[in-house]
Amino acid sequence: MSSSSSYNPPCAACKFLKRKCIPGCVFAPYFPPEDPQKFMNVHKIFGASNVTKLINDVLPHQREDVVSSLAYEAAARVRDPVYGCVGVISSLQQQVDRLQKDLDAANAELIQHVCNGMPVLTSIQPVTPAGPYHHVNRTWNRQNGLNSHGNAGGNSGSGGGWWWW
């Protein structure tokens, strides 16, 4: 008993929602039947109707990014219901801070080694990554008479905080 039409399994969303997956299903391109957990997480956190609205409210070339973002946030919320993605970002920021301290220590050791024990004439300024609020610090520094490194004065010989190399 062969059929002339090919069988297409329903997408993960339609299978989970127990409905027929029609051609042109809004979920089908983004929730393949091989990955049902992806839709289950998104549905649990955002709801199928909200996801449908979000997908339909963006331009077609943006839909994959929207679904990818929703799936990432939903998976993060399933793992950590309180913080979600913010918990991941915070953890990564702490790791960056630890690594920055390690890098500063290594730079200080390198300078000490290069100078062969000679006292260093300038202070080492930590390199801070430009985060989303880096412009606020610069504005505050300018208003309070500080240079771009957060120090008073310029590159005079009075330890103004400038790198010597």
Residue pairs with C-beta under 8 A, 6 or more apart in sequence:
8 21
9 15
9 21
9 33
10 19
10 20
10 21
10 33
11 21
11 25
11 27
11 28
11 31
11 32
11 33
11 39
12 27
12 31
12 32
12 33
12 34
12 35
12 36
12 38
12 39
12 40
13 21
13 25
13 27
13 28
13 31
13 39
13 43
13 48
14 20
14 21
14 25
14 27
14 28
15 21
15 33
15 36
16 36
16 39
16 40
16 43
17 43
17 48
21 27
21 28
26 52
26 55
26 56
27 39
27 51
27 52
27 55
29 63
29 64
30 55
30 63
30 64
30 67
31 38
31 39
31 42
31 67
38 71
38 75
41 71
41 74
41 75
41 77
41 78
42 51
42 67
42 70
42 71
42 74
43 51
44 74
44 78
45 70
45 73
45 74
45 77
45 78
46 54
46 70
46 74
51 67
51 70
54 66
54 70
55 63
55 66
55 67
58 66
72 85
73 84
73 85
76 84
76 85
76 87
76 88
77 84
77 85
80 87
80 88
83 90
96 129
100 126
100 127
100 128
100 129
103 127
104 124
104 126
104 127
107 124
108 124
111 120
111 124
112 120
121 164
122 159
122 161
122 162
122 163
122 164
123 159
123 161
125 149
125 151
125 161
125 163
128 134
137 150
138 148
140 146
141 147
141 148
141 150
145 152
146 152
147 153
147 154
147 160
147 161
149 161
149 162
150 161
151 160
151 161
152 160
153 160
154 160
155 162
